Amino acid sequence: MAIAGPLNGVTVVELGNQVAAATCTRMMADLGANIIKVENTAGGDTYRSWPRAIGAPIDDDFNPIFDVLNANKRAISLDLKSEGGNKVMYSLLEKADIFITNVRTKGLSHIGLDYDTLKVKFPKLIMGQQVGYGEKGPDKDKPGYDNTAFWARSGFLYGQKVDFDDSDIESYPVYMPMGMGDTACAMSMMAGCMAALLHARETGEGDRIIIPLYGTAMWMANIQIDGTQFGYKYPKTRNISSPFGAPYKCKDGRWFMPQVANFAKDVHKFFKCIGVEDMEENPAYLVRPNYNKADFNAPVIARFEKIFATKTADEWCDEFRKYDLCFEKLYSYEEVLADETAEVNDYVYTMQYPNGKNIKMVRPNIRSQRTGIVEIKQGPMLGEHTVELMKEYGYNDSEIEKMLADGAVKQHD
């Protein structure tokens, strides 16, 4: 018999689109929360159809990319602009502990789901809302997405350029990995909502947790942003990167990443590991701030590049293990999906679909030693649980039939 998760008994209503809200509630679902995903009646969450942009299937009962973020949930389809659909939404929120959304505030206001309205109706409700730029200033109503508000505005994307030393050539900004900003926001939103839930359980007071894409990115880049006041520069060139934390190309063409985090303790082991013990004899090489200077770094990096090119990446892994130094090869996403460490730690799982296909999927990263690894249920189809949920929330057959006929709600066939 499955052990109840730490969020067992917590009901969460999700009204979202794409990644952030769905990611937050997927993590809650795996911890035992009862997740009710609310979607419109005209196609639902656009993330249902988005996977075709990367060549993935989007069939009703075979939509793996959608399922990654929406497994272990139930779904109800409502026309929130209709009186009936809005009434059902309020019924859900009346019994909910948490309401998660990434819909903009002005959009929520049009359908009576903004926090100022909800806190009057449901004073104990916790609302977690992702926004683009914040609640104040010239950009408060500006639409914000992962690649704009998170990557572009925060300095992340500009800082990912790798400019060339001693050249007027400027690199093109590196393409950002999709969804990372939304995922970071989702994790922050979950943490904030859990803190608010503890307070609500003790006091009966609800709260609104606001998670901005822009502010989240700034917090994640606090070292780079704050460091600019002291001369810390991005984008980096090869010669102003730390020689002890830069990737090196190996004999087999693979890239190897060393990391000397504790300089005073580990630099001696690093020098011995790669065979440059002579550097110990020059005190300048034992002073960490010296490696912030391009002129000092250039010959060091050039020497290290030649050394790392003498062995394969796997051979360097063996060498660094001997000295208990931090290191890693650069993995491709394909390699990550087949990685033994990911498999044995249950970072991935295999979903078995009704059509007989087995698809590997990444699992949320939170682990509970008490409850163990939870069973994964396929994500819901649009409106799959509409009638079931309406009955659960006290609507009778005639009320449900009328709303179905009026188009206020929709049940999957």
N, C-alpha and C positions, 0 to 999 in steps of 0.2 A: 504494500500500500504506500502511495506517495506521501511524503511528509509535507505538511502545509508550509508554504514559503513565508518569509517575514512580513510580506504585505498581504497575506491572506485576510480577507474581510474589508480591504480597502477598495473602493470603487472609483475608477477614473474614467471620465468622459473625454474623448479626444475629438477635436474638430481641427483638422489640419490638412495640409497639402504638401506633397513631396516628402522631405526627409526629416526635418527637425522634430516636429511633434510626434511623428510615428516612431522615431528612434527612441525618444524619451519613454513613451508608453510601452514599447517593446521590452525595454530593460525592466520596467515595472512589472510587466506581465510575467517575465521569467522569475520574478521574485514573489509571484503569487497574487498580484493584484487582479481584480476583475476589470478588464479593459473593454469599454464600449466605444467603437470607432464610428463616428457620425460622418456620413458623406452625403453630398447632394444627390438628387435623383437624375441628373443629366450626365452620367458618366463617372461620378464619384471623384475620388482623389486622382489627380493627374499622374501620380506615380504609378498607377495601374498601367498606363499606356507608355510611360517614359522608357521602360527597358528596351523597347524596340530601337531606340537611338543607339544602343550598343550591341544590337543584334540578338538580344535575348527574347524568348517567347513571351507573349502577353495573353495567352488564352485564359478564359475564366478559371479553369481548374488546373492550369499549368503556367504559373507566373512567378518563377523562382526569385527574381530580384525584388519584386514587390513583397514576397513572402518573408524575406530576410528581416524586413522592418515591421511586418504585420502579423507574424505568427502569434499564436496563443491569444488572439483577440476575437471578439464578436463584432459584427458590423450591422448598422442600421442606416437606412437611406431615407433622408428627410428633405423636403422642400422648405427650407427655413424662412423663405419669404411668404409662405402661406400661413394662415392662422393655425391650421391643424398641425403642420410640421413644427411650428414654433412652440405650440402647446406641448407636443411630445418632448421636445428638447428641454423645456422647463421641467417636465416630469423627471427626466433623467438627471438633471442638475440638482433637483430637490433632494435626491437621495445620494448624490455623489459626494465624495470627500475632496476630489481634485478635478479641476477642469484644465486640460492642456490644449493650447492652440498656438498656431503661428500665423493666424489671420491678422491683418493690420487692424488697428484700433478703429479707424473710421469705418472699415467694413463691418466690424462687429457692432458698432453703434447703430448701423442701419437695420439690424435685425434684433436689437435689444440684448446683445450678448457682451457688451462692454462691461468692464468691471464696476463702473459707477452704478450701472443698473443692477448687476447681479449681486453686489454686496448688500443692497437693500432687500432683495428678495431672498437671498441665501447667505446670511451673515457668517455662517460657519465655513462656507466654501473657500477652498484655496484655488486660485487661478494662476497657472503658469503660462506666461506668454512670451514667445520669441518675437523680437522686433528687429528692424534693420539697423537703425542708427541711434535710437534713444527716444525719450519722451519729450525732449526739449530741443530748441535751436532750429535752424533753417532746414534741417533734414528730417525732422520728426515724422513727416508724412511721406517721405521719399521711399519708394519700394526698394528693398534691400535683399539681395540674394547672396548665397555662399561666395560666388566668385567676385562680387562687387563690394559689398559692405565688409566682408571678412577678409578676403585676399587682397583686393586692390586698394581699398581705403586705408588699411592698417599698416601698410609698408611691407607686408609679407611678400607680395608678388614682386615688387620692385627689388626687395632685398634678395630674391632668389636668382636675380641675374648674376652671371659669372663673368665679370668684365675681364678683359685681357690685359696683362701687365705690359707696359711700354707700348701701347697701341691705341690708336684712335677708334678702333673697332669696338662698338658697343653690342653686347649680346642681346638677343631677344629674350624678354621675360619668359621664364620656364612655365610650361602649362601646369596649372594647379590641379592636385588630385581632387576629384569631385566629392562633394559631401562632407569634407573634413570639418569645415566651419560649422555646418549644421549639427554634426555629431558632437563637436565640442560644446555647442550650445545645449544640446539635449542632455549631456551629462551634467552640465551646470544646473540646468532646469530641474533635473531630478534631485540633485543635492539640495537646492533651495526649497523645493516642494516638500522634501522629507523633513527639513527643519521646521517649515511652516506647519506640517501635519502634527509634529510633536507639540508645538505651541497650541494648535487648535484643539488637540485632545485634552490639554490641561485647562484651557481658558474658554473654549467655545468661540474664539475669535478667528475668522478667516484672514486671508492675506492675498496679495497679488505679487507674484514673483516675476520680475521683468528681466529677460535675458537678451541683451542686444548682440547681434552678430559683430558689429564694430567694436564694442566694448570687450567682448570675449576675446577677439583677436588681439586687441591691445594688451589685455592681461596675459595672454599666452606669449606675447612678444615683449614682455616688460623689460627683459635684460637688454634687448636690442634698442628699444625706444628710449628707456632711461639712460642707457649707456652713451647715447649720442651727445649728452651734455659733457662727457669726459673724453671725447675724441673717438669713441667706438664707432667704426664705420661699416656700413653695408651699402651696396652689395660688396662682397669680398672679391678680391683678386686672389690668384693662387698664392702670391707672395705675402699677403697679409692674413692668410689662414694659418692657424696653429699647425706646425708640422706634426704635432702629436694627436691631431684630431681631424686629419684630412684624408680623403680616399686616395689610394695609390693603385696604379695598374700593375698587375702581376704578370709573370711569365706566360700564363695561359690565357691572358686577355681578361681575366676576371678582376674585379675591383675589391680591394681590401681596406677596411676602415679600422685603424687602431684608435685607442682613446686612453690618454694619460690624464685621468681626472684628478688624482692626488699627486701633483707635480713633485713635491718634496720627497714623497715616499717612492713613487713609481718610475721617475725618470731614469734612475740608475739601472733598474731592471730593464727598462726599454732600450737603453743604450747597449747593454750587454746582449739582449735578445737579438738585436739586428746587427751586432758586430761593430759598433762604433765606440768602444770603450775609450778611445783616445779623446773623445769629447769631454770626458770627465776631467781631463787635465787642464781644460780651459775654464776658469770660473765663470766666464760670460755665458757659457752654455747651461749653467746651473741657475740662472736668474730668469724666472718666468716672464717678467715684463719685457725682456729683450725680444721675445718672439712676437711682439706686437709691431715690430719695425720691419718694413719690407726689405730694406737693405741687409738687415741681419738675417732675415728668413731665407732670402733667395738662394744663397749657396747651400743652406741646410736642406731645404726642400729638394733642390736639384740632386744632392747627394742621396737623400732618402729615396727619391724616385728610382735612381739607378739600382739601389740595394733591393727594393721591393720587386723590381723587374727580374731579379735572378731566381725567384722561386714562384711556384704556383700559389694560388690563394689558399688551397688546402694545406700546403706545406707551411705557409705562414700561420695558419690556424694552429697547427701542431706546435710550432715554435712558441707562440704566445701562450698556449696552454701550459707549457713547461714553466713559464715564469708567472703564471696566475695573473696575467695582464688582461685588460678588457679589449675585446676585438670583435669584429664581425665581417663576414663577406657581404657584399651587396647582393641581395636577392631580388629576383623579378617577382611580380605578383603571381605568375604561374607556379614558381617554385614555392612560394609561401603556401599556396593551397595544397601542395603535396608534402609539406614539411613534417617530418616525424614529430618534432617538438610540438607543433600545432595540433597534430593528431592525438598524441598521448595526453595532452592537457585539455582536450575537448574544446579547443578554440574553433574547431570546425566540426560540423556534423553532416550527415547524409540524409536528405529528405527523400523519401520514397513516394512517388506520385502515382495516382490511379492509372496513368497511361503506361506504367512500367518503368519509367525513367528514374534514375537516381541522380540527384544533384547535390554537390557539396556546397555548403553555405557556412559563412562565418557566424559565430555565436556571440551574443553579448559577453563582455569581459568580466562581469561581476560573478564571483564565486561564493557560495555559502557552504561552508564545511558541513553544517547541520543538515541542510536539505539536499546537498549533492547536485548532480546535473539533472535539470528538469526535462520532461518530455516535451518535444516540439510538435505542435499541431499546425497544419497548413494554414496560411492566412485566409481570411474569409473572402468570399465573393461579394460583390456589391449588393447590399441589402439582404444578405443571406439570413440574418437573424432578426429582421424587422418585426415580423409577426410574433416570433418567440419573445422578443424583448417587450413589445407592447403589451402582450398578455402578462408578462412578468411584472409590468408596472401598472397593472390594473385596468387596462382597456378591454372592453368586451368585444365579442365578435362583430356586432353591428357597427360599433365605432370604428373598428379596424377596417371593415369592408368599405365603409363610407370614405375613409381617408385614402384607402387604396384607389377607389373609384375616382376621387377628386384629384389624385396625383399629389396629395400632401405627403404621402409616404410611398415607398416602393419596396416590394419583396422580390428577391431573386427567384426566377422560375425554377 
